[in-house]
Amino acid sequence: MRSRYSHILMLVGAILAFLPILAVDHLLDGYVRGREKAAALQYLGSITSQVESGAAGAIDSLRMVLADSPSLCTPTFVANAQRAIETSINLKQLLVENGDRVQYCDALGRKVDYSPVSETLPIPGRTETMTVVRLGGMSVPALKITQAFGATRQVSAFVPLLGQSETALAKGLDGAAMLRIVLTNGTSVMAVGDTKAFDEKHSEGDFISERVFAGELPLQAEYAVPFSVARAGYADLDVAFTIISCVMSASFLLLALHFVRKSRVPAFDLERAISRGEIRPYYQPVINLRTGELEGCEVLCRWEKKNGQVVPPGAFIDYAEVTGLAIPMTLSLMQQVKYDLGDICQQMPNIKVSINLFEGHFRDAGIVDDVDAIFGNSKIAMRQLVFEITERHPLANSTVASSVIAGLHALGCKLALDDAGTGHSNLAYIGTLGVDIIKIDRVFVDMVKPDTAQVPVLDGLIALAKDMNCEIVAEGVETEAQALYLRSHGVVQAQGFIFAPALKVGAFKELALALHATKKTRSRIEGVVAAAA
């Protein structure tokens, strides 16, 4: 077995060793996309901020001129309009006209030569409207910001869409990149670079693209660059990543070889984990279905490695049983339970702590002495301890097994049959064990659905436990329907995710103390009510 595990680990290590080399292109592609997208967003942010700034300035200037001018086309109005142009960087012209574009006056005393590029659109949250136009000999489109004045006239302010010419913008683009400014209805008002290649792309992955809205304006700027062009700019980084991945692969392979040679346990270094205290107890609460009070908890184990990884018990419990490490592992858990729950058990004398035993414990009567040595002088009373026997691995009908059971009972501990109904035992076998508690496996609890009226197998197990005068604990309760069904059939205690998963000691203590405080408060209220009655 050891040789087989070593070979498997070596194979896995060899595969993992070459993953960095195989993943270089994928990782670098992701890095390039992320970096270029961030750069695209930054670039588009500068473009849209120019558009927003120009429009906001035009709106402010327009409102100021109208507020300071009692009527249109008077010397005062013209003077105010000229002053606004002189004090603004972007404002090029103010114009008074009617709906048919008949011009009445302007700030500079000459006919305003403009042609619309887009339809007139409202600006959300503003009384002004916006039209993209071509103004005179300007190399970039302009925004015409218009405010209605009375029933027939309108006053407009003109500002360039951007502070750069299309030629200057084209020089600032990388390779085959493109920049396009479009209205929110899809109308293109300005485009720089090769937009055709982007529009005819075969897949989204061919280009790195981003789109940003110009604030409240019905405009958005779009930037795109072919991924192959962007990727070509990272050739030096590609070489560096390849070298690093080769070094990582070689290092990982050497470490795997070293681990295979040095590890004493091929599948899991469980023995070392136990000695280092890496096998830690977790506590799953057991709740009273009638009162909501805490009845106790089941001690479950997790392997908490030094690197922070938490290994679930299903990955190593069977191995522990086969190798005999389950016995020292259980002793380590009991020692930790004694220190973890001593104060809680002393403060709450009615709660029970369930600890799992394995078939190997019942082939060695020493477990009784171990329990006595660990808990004999602790704050946890023997009557608070429950030791669980699993039905999946029936105990050998031997004198030693009977002696262990009798010895635990003599100490005052209780015994529970775990996974009831899942093994191959019969009624006679269960009767000979002398168990005090029967734990119904989640397999049967899962049979309860929201519309379930009867579950014969589950009902039979409950009846069996009642006939044997045993307490019943249902495991794996995850829904309200299951809890209600169990309670209606006389099951008082249950555990499962509907209440809480297995918790670390700190979280379990907080839950226990909170429930205990609630119970005391309820008791005081009931006492006051009874006294008043």
C-alpha atoms as one frame of an Amber mdcrd trajectory, in Angstrom:
protein
   0.000   0.000   0.000   2.795   2.412   0.924   4.498   1.853  -2.436   1.243
   2.414  -4.283   0.551   5.682  -2.454   4.104   6.838  -3.124   3.718   6.170
  -6.832   0.385   7.991  -6.936   1.844  10.976  -5.085   4.842  11.027  -7.393
   2.567  11.001 -10.457   0.421  13.799  -9.066   3.543  15.784  -8.155   4.948
  15.398 -11.662   1.692  16.601 -13.207   1.498  19.569 -10.850   5.170  20.381
 -11.488   4.470  21.068 -15.147   1.325  23.098 -14.544   3.207  26.437 -14.223
   4.750  25.943 -17.688   1.422  24.976 -19.187  -0.312  27.875 -17.476   2.116
  30.636 -18.544   0.180  31.678 -21.633  -3.141  31.560 -19.824  -1.853  33.597
 -16.886  -0.127  36.149 -19.085  -3.212  36.491 -21.290  -5.252  37.218 -18.166
  -2.655  39.689 -16.938  -2.573  41.499 -20.296  -6.358  41.691 -20.476  -6.621
  43.014 -16.940  -3.887  45.595 -17.375  -5.084  46.774 -20.785  -8.693  47.004
 -19.617  -7.578  49.171 -16.702  -5.591  51.381 -19.099  -8.598  51.587 -21.443
 -10.877  52.665 -18.592  -8.382  55.318 -17.542  -8.113  56.611 -21.115 -11.879
  56.673 -21.603 -12.246  58.411 -18.260 -10.062  61.270 -19.508 -12.082  61.473
 -22.757 -15.494  61.492 -21.097 -14.348  63.971 -18.453 -13.468  66.408 -21.269
 -16.950  65.978 -22.748 -18.641  66.378 -19.348 -16.544  69.413 -18.459 -17.326
  71.168 -21.740 -21.063  70.490 -21.477 -21.230  71.559 -17.829 -19.380  74.790
 -18.622 -21.735  75.523 -21.513 -24.787  74.980 -19.309 -23.386  77.241 -16.578
 -22.484  79.986 -19.072 -25.856  79.778 -20.767 -27.754  80.053 -17.503 -25.597
  82.924 -16.289 -26.139  84.963 -19.507 -29.903  84.383 -19.393 -30.063  85.302
 -15.712 -28.157  88.568 -16.281 -30.062  89.583 -19.434 -33.656  90.869 -19.064
 -34.350  90.229 -22.769 -32.705  88.677 -25.812 -30.616  90.338 -28.529 -30.228
  93.603 -26.600 -26.826  95.271 -26.153 -26.828  93.932 -22.582 -27.442  90.385
 -23.791 -24.689  90.606 -26.436 -22.245  92.085 -23.911 -23.021  89.324 -21.417
 -22.602  86.665 -24.144 -19.241  88.104 -25.206 -18.054  88.244 -21.598 -19.021
  84.570 -21.149 -16.970  83.572 -24.211 -13.965  85.592 -23.036 -13.972  83.987
 -19.590 -14.495  80.410 -20.817 -11.881  78.122 -22.328 -14.315  75.988 -24.289
 -17.297  78.214 -25.112 -17.161  79.278 -28.804 -20.503  80.951 -29.526 -23.973
  81.832 -28.190 -26.882  82.004 -30.602 -30.525  83.071 -30.447 -32.793  81.429
 -33.038 -36.241  79.928 -33.448 -37.358  76.348 -33.993 -36.810  76.635 -37.736
 -33.173  77.683 -37.173 -33.845  81.309 -38.198 -31.063  83.231 -36.446 -31.834
  86.483 -34.604 -28.511  87.359 -33.001 -25.278  85.909 -31.650 -22.389  86.906
 -29.437 -19.915  87.704 -32.224 -22.164  89.523 -34.691 -21.972  87.123 -37.591
 -23.986  84.239 -38.978 -23.314  80.984 -37.127 -22.459  78.244 -39.621 -23.396
  74.857 -38.148 -25.038  71.625 -39.269 -26.569  68.990 -36.952 -24.937  65.567
 -36.786 -27.494  64.055 -34.425 -31.061  64.547 -33.347 -31.807  66.767 -30.357
 -31.739  64.771 -27.115 -32.774  65.696 -23.566 -30.132  65.834 -20.838 -31.373
  63.826 -17.814 -31.949  66.055 -14.806 -31.592  69.266 -16.858 -33.976  71.614
 -18.641 -31.500  72.015 -21.517 -31.263  69.761 -24.565 -28.193  68.617 -26.487
 -27.383  68.259 -30.185 -24.090  67.167 -31.747 -23.201  69.543 -34.610 -20.430
  70.499 -36.996 -19.497  74.103 -36.226 -17.721  76.195 -38.857 -14.254  74.850
 -39.651 -13.730  72.989 -36.362 -11.989  69.611 -36.821 -14.045  67.886 -34.138
 -17.820  67.907 -33.615 -19.319  70.368 -31.156 -22.066  70.178 -28.574 -24.975
  72.566 -29.009 -26.537  73.062 -25.576 -29.978  74.675 -25.974 -32.406  76.315
 -23.539 -35.927  77.242 -24.657 -36.848  80.911 -24.108 -40.547  81.618 -24.343
 -42.727  79.833 -26.880 -40.742  80.494 -30.034 -37.134  81.276 -29.251 -34.210
  79.252 -28.022 -30.730  80.173 -26.899 -27.807  77.822 -27.621 -24.211  77.591
 -26.452 -21.587  75.834 -28.612 -18.561  73.986 -27.174 -16.160  71.500 -28.851
 -16.877  67.865 -28.070 -13.185  67.373 -27.213 -10.212  69.651 -26.781  -8.133
  67.713 -29.360  -8.375  67.262 -33.084  -9.071  63.862 -34.628  -5.497  63.827
 -35.968  -4.072  64.353 -32.494  -6.349  61.645 -31.091  -5.271  59.196 -33.799
  -1.599  59.766 -32.949  -2.307  58.897 -29.327  -3.895  55.521 -30.133  -1.893
  52.278 -30.065  -1.513  50.449 -33.370  -4.878  49.217 -34.645  -6.868  50.660
 -31.718 -10.011  52.683 -32.232 -11.933  55.348 -30.309 -15.570  56.025 -30.970
 -18.046  58.401 -29.381 -21.661  57.442 -29.838 -25.039  58.579 -28.578 -26.876
  56.226 -26.248 -29.244  55.431 -29.133 -26.276  54.024 -31.074 -25.632  56.944
 -33.438 -21.899  57.428 -34.023 -20.850  61.075 -33.782 -17.083  60.675 -33.916
 -14.707  57.791 -34.717 -10.920  57.573 -34.776  -8.977  54.504 -35.899 -10.087
  51.207 -37.485 -13.672  50.767 -36.309 -14.552  48.315 -39.098 -12.288  45.559
 -37.757 -13.885  45.882 -34.325 -17.440  45.800 -35.707 -16.666  42.687 -37.786
 -14.803  40.765 -35.044 -15.417  37.008 -34.848 -15.485  36.781 -31.064 -15.319
  39.029 -28.001 -11.890  37.653 -27.164 -10.361  39.098 -30.350 -10.403  42.601
 -28.870  -9.858  44.263 -25.529 -12.650  46.805 -25.290 -14.324  49.069 -22.754
 -17.180  51.550 -22.823 -17.779  54.514 -20.473 -20.738  56.879 -20.226 -20.115
  60.625 -20.165 -21.825  61.209 -16.851 -25.436  62.377 -17.223 -25.039  63.153
 -20.928 -26.595  60.749 -23.453 -23.108  60.004 -24.807 -20.646  57.196 -24.339
 -17.050  56.666 -25.408 -15.838  53.268 -26.639 -12.242  52.090 -26.985 -10.962
  48.841 -28.475  -7.601  47.342 -29.426  -6.924  43.919 -31.007  -5.774  41.486
 -28.329  -2.917  40.262 -30.544  -1.595  43.820 -30.838  -1.796  44.413 -27.085
  -0.245  41.007 -26.340   2.731  41.716 -28.633   3.696  44.580 -26.373   4.422
  42.162 -23.518   7.101  40.028 -25.227   9.711  40.765 -22.544   7.256  39.840
 -19.800   6.399  36.641 -21.669  10.055  35.578 -21.568  10.323  36.470 -17.881
   7.148  34.531 -17.013   8.417  31.491 -18.910  11.725  31.506 -17.027   9.952
  31.907 -13.666   7.510  29.080 -14.448  10.380  26.758 -15.385  12.098  27.516
 -12.086   8.831  26.927 -10.199   8.221  23.647 -11.995  11.699  22.394 -11.218
  11.403  23.447  -7.570   8.011  21.805  -7.176   9.236  18.578  -8.728  12.246
  18.503  -6.383   9.999  19.144  -3.389   7.660  16.333  -4.464  10.613  13.950
  -4.737  11.890  15.054  -1.324   8.467  14.595   0.266   8.027  11.116  -1.182
  11.434  10.080   0.186  11.029  11.628   3.628   7.343  11.153   4.404   6.651
   8.337   6.844   2.963   8.115   5.906   2.431   8.190   2.151  -1.233   9.224
   1.973  -1.374  11.585   4.947   1.175  12.359   7.580  -1.502  11.667  10.147
   0.756  10.469  12.938   2.763  13.666  12.799  -0.450  15.717  12.682  -1.720
  14.078  15.866   1.536  14.723  17.729   1.531  18.358  16.608  -2.059  18.924
  17.733  -3.311  19.535  14.195  -6.340  17.277  14.705  -8.768  19.710  16.279
 -12.239  19.165  17.744 -15.209  20.954  16.209 -18.528  21.000  18.021 -21.934
  20.529  16.360 -24.784  21.647  18.630 -27.630  19.278  19.521 -30.857  21.263
  19.934 -34.113  20.487  21.753 -36.828  20.584  19.083 -39.518  21.529  21.611
 -37.815  24.296  23.585 -34.964  25.404  21.318 -32.518  24.892  24.185 -29.019
  23.456  23.817 -28.942  19.758  24.709 -25.241  19.287  24.043 -22.928  18.696
  21.131 -21.185  16.061  19.055 -17.405  16.283  18.857 -16.245  16.111  15.245
 -12.648  16.406  14.122 -10.905  18.437  11.471  -7.280  18.377  10.378  -6.026
  21.960  10.568  -2.690  22.032   8.783   0.003  24.586   9.524  -0.608  26.276
   6.183  -4.226  27.000   7.141  -5.767  24.209   5.083  -8.626  22.389   6.809
  -8.999  18.726   5.842 -12.481  17.211   6.427 -12.674  13.920   8.382 -13.865
  11.910   5.375 -10.367  12.280   3.904  -8.531  10.605   6.788 -10.894   8.826
   9.224 -10.912   5.526   7.319  -7.137   5.672   7.045  -6.889   6.319  10.785
  -9.016   3.244  11.535  -7.029   0.983   9.213  -3.662   2.067  10.643  -4.753
   2.102  14.297  -4.137   5.850  14.583  -7.794   6.367  15.495  -6.982   5.470
  19.132  -4.282   8.134  19.790  -6.324  10.587  17.722  -9.350  10.070  19.987
  -7.211  10.495  23.104  -5.879  13.786  21.731  -9.420  14.979  21.004 -10.620
  14.039  24.510  -7.756  16.005  26.069  -8.708  19.060  24.010 -12.415  18.642
  24.814 -11.610  18.611  28.526  -9.956  22.039  28.298 -12.318  23.467  25.681
 -15.644  22.654  27.380 -14.786  22.353  31.072 -16.213  25.728  32.072 -19.292
  25.410  29.857 -20.128  21.946  31.206 -19.716  23.151  34.780 -21.939  26.157
  34.147 -24.510  24.079  32.219 -24.593  20.707  34.037 -27.363  19.230  31.875
 -25.617  19.394  28.495 -24.035  16.263  27.038 -20.832  15.921  25.037 -20.786
  13.100  22.463 -17.444  11.611  21.403 -17.074   9.019  18.647 -15.323   5.751
  19.379 -14.077   3.337  16.741 -14.291  -0.432  16.477 -10.655  -0.657  17.568
 -11.486   0.907  20.947 -13.648  -2.117  21.746 -10.757  -4.521  21.244  -8.750
  -2.870  24.022 -10.219  -2.333  27.487  -7.670   0.460  28.037 -10.145   3.042
  26.672 -12.086   2.883  29.944  -8.939   3.739  31.929  -8.138   6.528  29.464
 -11.580   8.081  29.900 -11.268   7.864  33.672  -7.768   9.397  33.609  -8.766
  12.293  31.355 -12.181  13.204  32.736 -11.986  11.794  36.260 -10.925  15.065
  37.889 -12.149  17.461  35.189 -14.989  19.971  35.193 -16.882  17.680  32.802
 -18.916  15.147  34.777 -18.962  11.535  33.621 -22.769  11.687  33.297 -22.293
  14.450  30.694 -20.229  12.183  28.435 -21.771  10.158  25.604 -19.641   7.758
  23.581 -20.935   6.901  20.133 -20.597   3.488  18.479 -21.138   3.374  14.735
 -23.408   0.714  13.265 -21.519   0.797   9.972 -18.781  -1.354  11.548 -20.492
  -3.780  13.973 -18.532  -4.725  17.078 -17.214  -8.216  17.462 -19.293 -10.096
  20.012 -16.406 -10.525  22.391 -15.764 -10.385  26.097 -13.513  -7.348  25.634
 -16.206  -5.340  23.831 -18.741  -6.169  26.541 -16.194  -5.194  29.171 -15.569
  -1.804  27.541 -19.299  -1.072  27.356 -19.843  -2.147  30.945 -16.815  -0.142
  32.082 -18.049   3.074  30.427 -21.482   2.567  31.965 -19.858   1.997  35.346
 -18.107   5.363  35.076 -21.492   6.987  34.546 -21.122   7.622  30.819 -23.821
   6.926  28.262 -23.529   5.040  24.987 -25.135   6.019  21.691 -25.607   3.974
  18.533 -24.536   6.197  15.634 -25.723   5.772  12.012 -28.662   3.674  13.214
 -30.348   1.743  10.424 -27.477   1.947   7.943 -25.597  -1.207   8.981 -26.445
  -4.877   8.923 -27.332  -5.316  12.575 -30.572  -6.714  13.849 -32.718  -6.015
  16.865 -30.980  -8.665  18.934 -27.570  -7.144  18.243 -28.729  -3.637  19.181
 -30.268  -5.009  22.346 -27.019  -6.646  23.456 -25.070  -3.389  23.129 -26.936
  -1.751  25.978 -27.051   1.667  24.283 -28.842   4.589  25.902 -29.269   6.757
  22.803 -30.061   5.942  19.183 -28.916   8.438  16.569 -30.949   8.338  13.362
 -28.757   8.739  10.293 -29.333  11.661   7.923 -30.137   9.184   5.130 -33.552
   8.638   6.711 -34.052  12.272   7.729 -33.485  13.276   4.086 -36.561  11.221
   3.152 -38.739  13.887   4.765 -39.869  16.399   2.141 -42.178  19.424   2.576
 -45.216  17.385   1.493 -44.248  14.128   3.240 -46.962  12.655   5.451 -45.290
   9.380   6.369 -41.795   7.819   6.166 -42.179   4.143   7.144 -38.465   3.406
   7.628 -37.917   6.530   9.730 -41.086   5.912  11.698 -39.940   2.338  12.324
 -36.579   3.493  13.716 -38.307   5.967  16.003 -40.664   3.250  17.224 -37.715
   0.890  17.777 -35.898   3.455  19.893 -39.018   4.111  21.955 -39.571   0.378
  22.488 -35.986   0.080  23.765 -36.566   3.091  26.044 -33.705   4.942  24.363
 -33.289   8.642  23.781 -33.405   9.674  20.118 -31.169  12.157  18.304 -31.810
  12.906  14.625 -28.775  13.800  12.521 -28.520  15.904   9.362 -31.641  18.017
   9.918 -31.484  20.729   7.272 -35.051  21.930   6.683 -37.937  23.214   8.767
 -40.166  20.457   7.346 -37.788  17.801   8.698 -37.636  19.427  12.139 -41.439
  19.678  12.354 -41.921  16.086  11.203 -39.447  14.746  13.753 -40.930  16.785
  16.578 -44.455  15.630  15.717 -43.256  12.019  15.897 -41.757  12.393  19.336
 -38.113  13.110  18.458 -36.883  15.730  20.896 -33.171  16.156  20.017 -31.664
  16.971  16.643 -28.524  18.318  15.023 -27.873  19.634  11.536 -27.211  22.679
   9.388 -30.648  24.169  10.104 -29.289  24.891  13.589 -25.528  25.148  13.066
 -22.649  23.341  11.350 -19.710  21.970  13.306 -18.211  25.006  15.049 -14.822
  25.905  16.413 -14.710  26.062  20.187 -14.984  29.858  20.352 -18.098  30.008
  18.183 -19.673  27.066  20.016 -19.111  28.694  23.418 -20.711  31.924  22.216
 -23.742  29.990  20.963 -23.991  27.936  24.161 -23.795  30.976  26.439 -26.332
  32.885  24.331 -28.836  30.016  24.474 -28.185  29.573  28.200 -28.787  33.277
  28.836 -32.043  33.080  26.879 -33.132  30.073  28.926 -32.393  31.855  32.233
 -34.286  34.930  31.087 -37.270  32.801  30.088 -37.181  31.006  33.431 -37.167
  34.318  35.334 -40.132  35.587  33.323 -42.054  32.369  33.931 -41.257  32.654
  37.642 -42.552  36.223  37.813 -45.719  35.263  35.926 -46.301  32.288  38.226
 -45.784  34.440  41.329 -48.179  37.087  40.020 -50.798  34.430  39.333
